[in-house]
Amino acid sequence: MVKKDLDLFEEIKNLKKEKNAVILAHYYQNTDIQDVADYLGDSLGLAIAAQKTEADVIVFAGVHFMAETAKILNPSKKVLLPDLKAGCSLADSCPPNEFKLFKEKHPNHLVISYINCSAEIKALTDIICTSSNAQKIVESLPKEQKIIFAPDKNLGKYINKQTGRNMILWDGSCMVHEIFSLKQIMKLKAANPTAKIIAHPECEEPVLAVADFIGSTTGLLNYTIKDSAMEFIVATETGIIHQMQLKSPQKTFIPAPPNNNCACNDCPHMKLNTLEKLYLCLKNETPELIMEESLRLKAEKPIKKMLQLSIELGIV
């Protein structure tokens, strides 16, 4: 239990200094966690930050696969996750045993996997990608190269359309990005005719078809900063809106509505992490993410391939 009068922001600041710890947080985290993070970013940015950090302890305020990525890149460091139950519907949609059989049915195919997958899937992959670099990575490969793309079918379909490829897609998806209602979005657009619709490529095709801009989480944020529009309908997880408002306080950001009455455009897994859990995690240095070295080494290769390609292609 945490005392009610405890200043968690100050306590976390002191613990970071005491333990030489760094807090990496995804844009979809609660606003309090975003505000205490040392580095805030999307999957690509967080992977790069994890690789570069000189801290002894990494507290990863995100979901399980993100903390796994940090551990893969930092085997000698202690990696903590405020809530080990913070999973990912997209990662869960690609069971390793089933994917291994799927891969065996398509020999001579290079496997590109979205970073939103388990360490076991990464170990079965040739190149990891993120929504920031997926298109450029695919375009960098010979057109005759046969490709399996996993686990997000919507991102895969989008990349196929953008590149003219015919990648074989694993049938996985993100529960948050599939819940958006095209009908409700268009009603919102009618009520706010000057608003621009911006969407993450994990959204379904009908939503992407009406978007004024499609991009990664960081891409969406940068677009709202640079574009002259004053209103945006945002079709991705609502956590990013906190940063959009901080960067452009004069602009209005409207969450794209889901196809039901719940707040399903909030990721329930991301939101399992709280400031109190982060404090206790840092104080007690638990729960810690542990990984077998053999798995880590296999999963490391496609991540390092992505990071190498990102530099070569001028993405970072």
Secondary structure, DSSP 8 states (H G I E B T S, - for coil): ---TT--HHHHHHHHHHHHTEEEEEETTS-HHHHHH-SEEE-HHHHHHHHHH---SEEEEES-HHHHHHHHHH-TTSEEE-S-TT---HHHHTS-HHHHHHHHHTSTTEEEEEESSS-HHHHTT-SEEE-TTTHHHHHHTS-TT-EEEEESBHHHHHHHHHHHT---EE--B--TTTT-B-HHHHHHHHHHSTT-EEEE-TTS-HHHHHT-SEE--HHHHHHHHHHS--SEEEEES-TTHHHHHHHH-TTSEEEE--BSSSS-TTS-TTGGG--HHHHHHHHHHT-SB----HHHHHHHHHHHHHHHHHHHHTT--
